[in-house]
Amino acid sequence: MRHDRLVLILLRRELVAGLRAMRRRDLAWIGLGGGALLAYAIADIVLALQAAAPKLRDDQLLWTLGLPLTLAVLGALTGNAVARLCLARAFAPFLKALPLGPGHRRHMAGRATLAIFAPLSVLVAVLVGFACAVIGKPWPAAWGVGAAILFALGFGTAAFWRLRRPRLLLDEAASETAPVGRPWLRRLDQAHPRWLSSWAWNLPGGQLRPSWKLAAAGLLLAAAAVLGAGASLAGRTAGPAAVAGLAGGILVFMLSLRCQPLGSPVLRTAPIGFTRAWLRLVQLPLQLSLAFFLLPAGAALAAEPSAWAVPVAGGLWLLVLNGAYAVFGAYFLNAPFVAMLSFASALAYASYETLEYGRTVLIGLAALVVFLWHRTRQRYRNG
């Protein structure tokens, strides 16, 4: 039909507009610098695979359970994210004037999801096949095809589930007149400018809407905190609880931080500086992150009082990591998933390089954070 490719057209034009909005110097830095880093990372991975080739070839648990499960989970996460991205374009407010029903809009989103899935599956097949060839695994092409099939199963299941869910279209007028939300949210989100985090979270009238996602995330995080605290108390050591508090705290911060208002012309034209608006958006996620950290940190201190420096160091590292991710989240304004992936990749790569070159590598990570902060601040000021 005439509008079947509309979502694909919107995504393509958004990508082109984003590239045209960047300066040629920035594109050159991304292309040349990113290409050089990618080539170095690939060479490093190839050397690591060759060094561990005998162990990897004979690890039956890896090939029968580890790799299939990883590919299926990766496919499910990717399928859910891609389908959600396409649905957001298909149900965009500026398309309400088109004579398209919910079924047709889901059909457009499904077609765009399928078009994005095709190159991703080919990429997975090539990467797994290449890795198998590097370590000398028999039939690398067959392993690549099998990996693509497992990735496709996870991707298709999650994407189909996301596309079949009924999409709730909120009435904007009703949301503006809705009563102010929960008392605890009112107390935490009333600093000036008020209700900025509620705006970022798209909460109508500041009301926190319970959902199965919120409940599942809360249960998983609570289970991780309890397990870490229990391990520390049982072993009389502060390490497990401190690690659980640090990992859970940064995860809570990453999941709760949303920086979309920084791109709004309404906020940018208001007499509010970038630093103040950014700190205001960070305030509520930081409070949630520290609140989660306190339980495992208290358990770590109770398990080993003499090692009080461990939870204190964990708290300081939590603040540092939260601040670094807040810069990534503000730079990747409307793409929190890309911000999480970029931050995790930068952190993992810097951690890996510190094993070879020492802690001086962290200076490069700090320089990257400062550069992203500068570019985000310029974009807020100049558009």
ABEGO torsion letter per residue (X at the ends): XAAAAAAAAAAAAAAAAAAAABBAAAAAAAAAAAAAAAAAAAAAAAAAAAAAAAAAAABAAAAAAAAAAAAAAAAAAAAAAAAAAAAAAAABAAAAABBBBAAAAAAAAAAAAAAAAAAAAAAAAAAAAAAAAAAGBBGAAAAAAAAAAAAAAAAAAAAAAAAABBBBBBBAAAAAABBBBBAAAAAAAABOBBGAAAAAAGBBGGBBBBBAAAAAAAAAAAAAAAAAAAAAAAAGBAAAAAAAAAAAAAAAAAAABBAAAAABAAAAABBBBAAAAAAAAAAAAAAAAAAAAAAAAAAAAAABAAAAAAAAAAAAAAAAAAAAAAAAAAABAABAAAAAAAAAAAAAAAAAAAAAAEAAAAAAAAAAAAAAAAAAAAAAAAX
